[in-house]
Amino acid sequence: MFKVIKRLSTALTAVALLFGAIKALFNWLARSENDEYEVWRDDEEREDA
């Protein structure tokens, strides 16, 4: 029974670390100044749309 709990907690920890790493990657990409996939380059183009 303790092995099951230990393995379950290990699996949940691994999933949490994976999601944390993915979130950190997306946050890092969002801070990038050179964003080629940005929809609007600046506020003026946003107002024109």
C-alpha positions as CSV (number, residue, x, y, z in Angstrom):
1,M,0.0,0.0,0.0
2,F,2.8,2.4,0.8
3,K,4.5,1.6,-2.5
4,V,1.3,2.7,-4.4
5,I,1.1,6.0,-2.4
6,K,4.8,6.6,-3.0
7,R,4.6,5.9,-6.7
8,L,1.4,8.1,-7.0
9,S,3.1,11.0,-5.3
10,T,6.2,10.6,-7.5
11,A,4.0,10.6,-10.6
12,L,2.1,13.7,-9.4
13,T,5.3,15.5,-8.6
14,A,6.7,14.6,-12.1
15,V,3.5,16.0,-13.7
16,A,3.7,19.2,-11.6
17,L,7.4,19.7,-12.6
18,L,6.5,19.2,-16.3
19,F,3.7,21.7,-16.2
20,G,5.9,24.1,-14.3
21,A,8.6,23.8,-16.9
22,I,6.1,24.3,-19.7
23,K,4.7,27.4,-18.0
24,A,8.2,28.8,-17.4
25,L,9.0,28.2,-21.1
26,F,5.9,30.1,-22.2
27,N,6.6,32.9,-19.8
28,W,10.1,33.2,-21.2
29,L,8.8,33.2,-24.7
30,A,6.2,35.9,-23.9
31,R,8.9,38.2,-22.5
32,S,11.0,37.9,-25.7
33,E,11.3,41.3,-27.4
34,N,11.7,39.6,-30.8
35,D,8.3,38.1,-31.1
36,E,7.7,37.1,-34.8
37,Y,4.2,35.7,-34.0
38,E,2.9,38.9,-32.5
39,V,-0.5,39.9,-34.0
40,W,0.0,43.6,-33.6
41,R,3.4,45.2,-33.7
42,D,2.4,48.3,-31.7
43,D,-0.7,50.2,-30.4
44,E,-1.2,52.1,-33.6
45,E,-1.8,49.0,-35.7
46,R,-4.1,47.7,-33.0
47,E,-6.2,50.8,-33.3
48,D,-6.4,50.6,-37.1
49,A,-7.6,47.0,-37.0
